[in-house]
């Protein structure tokens, strides 16, 4: 795996934990989830360990296979500056 930033590594681990928790909530094995999402079991293992970067398509298939939908929220990484409060 190429060198990732600390934030990227944390995000991969968080996604992996969500996939694992969602799979377990549905009562699926890694093999069953892999079959439902049309990916290899080794890919599921890598995702759950936070070692695999995953496309949005795969995230959507994994979520749907577990009975969930994907919603994306972007949160500000830094507090807004006072100068940024005025529209351009």
Contact map, one row per residue, 1 for C-alpha under 8 A:
1110000000000000000000000000000000000000000000000010000000000000000000000000000000000000
1111000000000000000000000000000000000000000000000000000000000000000000000000000000000000
1111100000000000000000000000000000000000000000000000000000000000000000000000000000000000
0111110110000000000000000000000000000000000000000000000000000000000000000000000000000000
0011111110000000000000000000000000000000000000000000000000000000000000000000000000000000
0001111111000000000000000000000000000000000000000000000000000000000000000000000000000000
0000111111100000000000000000000000000000000000000000000000000000000000000000000000000000
0001111111110000000000000000000000000000000000000000000000000000000000000000000000000000
0001111111111000000000000000000000000000000000000100000000000000000000000000000000000000
0000011111111100000000000000000000000000000000000000000000000000000000000000000000000000
0000001111111110000000000000000000000000000000000000000000000000000000000000000000000000
0000000111111111000000000000000000000000000000100111100000000000000000000000000000000000
0000000011111111100000000000000000000000000000111110000000000000000000000000000000000000
0000000001111111110000000000000000000000000000000100000000000000000000000000000000000000
0000000000111111111000000000000000000000000000110100000000000000000000000000000000000000
0000000000011111111100000000000000000000000000111100000000000000000000000000000000000000
0000000000001111111110000000000000000000000000011100000000000000000000000000000000000000
0000000000000111111111000000000000000000000000000000000000000000000000000000000000000000
0000000000000011111111100000000000000000000000110000000000000110000000000000000000000000
0000000000000001111111110000000000000000000000010000000000000000000000000000000000000000
0000000000000000111111111000000000000000000000000000000000000000000000000000000000000000
0000000000000000011111111100000000000000000000000000000000000010010000000000000000000000
0000000000000000001111111111110010000000000000000000000000000000010000000000000000000000
0000000000000000000111111111100000000000000000000000000000000000000000000000000000000000
0000000000000000000011111111000000000000000000000000000000000000010000000000000000000000
0000000000000000000001111111000000000000000000000000000000000000011000000000000000000000
0000000000000000000000111111100000000000000000000000000000000000000000000000000000000000
0000000000000000000000111111111110000000000000000000000000000000000000000000000000000000
0000000000000000000000110011111110000000000000000000000000000000000000000000000000000000
0000000000000000000000100001111111000000100110000000000000000000000000000000000000000000
0000000000000000000000000001111111100001100000000000000000000000000000000000000000000000
0000000000000000000000000001111111110000000000000000000000000000000000000000000000000000
0000000000000000000000100001111111111000100100000000000000000100110000000000000000000000
0000000000000000000000000000011111111111101100000000000000000000000000000000000000000000
0000000000000000000000000000001111111111100000000000000000000000000000000000000000000000
0000000000000000000000000000000111111110000000000000000000000100100000000000000000000000
0000000000000000000000000000000011111110000000000000000001001100100000000000000000000000
0000000000000000000000000000000001111111000000000000000000000000000000000000000000000000
0000000000000000000000000000000001111111101100000000000000000000000000000000000000000000
0000000000000000000000000000001001100111111100000000000000000000000000000000000000000000
0000000000000000000000000000011011100011111110000000000000000000000000000000000000000000
0000000000000000000000000000000000000001111111000000000000000000000000000000000000000000
0000000000000000000000000000000001000011111111100001000000000000000000000000000000000000
0000000000000000000000000000010011000011111111110000000000000000000000000000000000000000
0000000000000000000000000000010000000000111111111000000000000000000000000000000000000000
0000000000000000000000000000000000000000011111111111000000000000000000000000000000000000
0000000000011011001000000000000000000000001111111111110000000000000000000000000000000000
0000000000001011101100000000000000000000000111111110000000000000000000000000000000000000
0000000000001001100000000000000000000000000011111111000000000000000000000000000000000000
0000000010011111100000000000000000000000000001111111100000000000000000000000000000000000
1000000000011000000000000000000000000000000001111111100000000000000000000000000000000000
0000000000010000000000000000000000000000001001101111110000000000000000000000000000000000
0000000000010000000000000000000000000000000000100111111000000000000000000000000000000000
0000000000000000000000000000000000000000000000100001111101100000000000000000000000000000
0000000000000000000000000000000000000000000000000000111111100000000000000000000000000000
0000000000000000000000000000000000000000000000000000011111110000000000000000000000000000
0000000000000000000000000000000000000000000000000000001111111000000000000000000000000000
0000000000000000000000000000000000001000000000000000011111111100000000000000000000000000
0000000000000000000000000000000000000000000000000000011111111110000001000000000000000000
0000000000000000000000000000000000000000000000000000000111111111000011000000000000000000
0000000000000000000000000000000000001000000000000000000011111111100000000000000000000000
0000000000000000001000000000000010011000000000000000000001111111110000000000000000000000
0000000000000000001001000000000000000000000000000000000000111111111111000000000000000000
0000000000000000000000000000000000000000000000000000000000011111111110000000000000000000
0000000000000000000000000000000010011000000000000000000000001111111100000000000000000000
0000000000000000000001101100000010000000000000000000000000000111111100000000000000000000
0000000000000000000000000100000000000000000000000000000000000011111110000000000000000000
0000000000000000000000000000000000000000000000000000000000000011111111000000000000000000
0000000000000000000000000000000000000000000000000000000000010011001111100000000000000000
0000000000000000000000000000000000000000000000000000000000110010000111110000000000000000
0000000000000000000000000000000000000000000000000000000000000000000011111000000000000000
0000000000000000000000000000000000000000000000000000000000000000000001111100000000000000
0000000000000000000000000000000000000000000000000000000000000000000000111110000000000000
0000000000000000000000000000000000000000000000000000000000000000000000011111000000000000
0000000000000000000000000000000000000000000000000000000000000000000000001111100000000000
0000000000000000000000000000000000000000000000000000000000000000000000000111111100000000
0000000000000000000000000000000000000000000000000000000000000000000000000011111000000000
0000000000000000000000000000000000000000000000000000000000000000000000000001111100000000
0000000000000000000000000000000000000000000000000000000000000000000000000001111110000000
0000000000000000000000000000000000000000000000000000000000000000000000000001011111011000
0000000000000000000000000000000000000000000000000000000000000000000000000000001111111000
0000000000000000000000000000000000000000000000000000000000000000000000000000000111111000
0000000000000000000000000000000000000000000000000000000000000000000000000000000011111100
0000000000000000000000000000000000000000000000000000000000000000000000000000000111111110
0000000000000000000000000000000000000000000000000000000000000000000000000000000111111110
0000000000000000000000000000000000000000000000000000000000000000000000000000000000111111
0000000000000000000000000000000000000000000000000000000000000000000000000000000000011111
0000000000000000000000000000000000000000000000000000000000000000000000000000000000000111
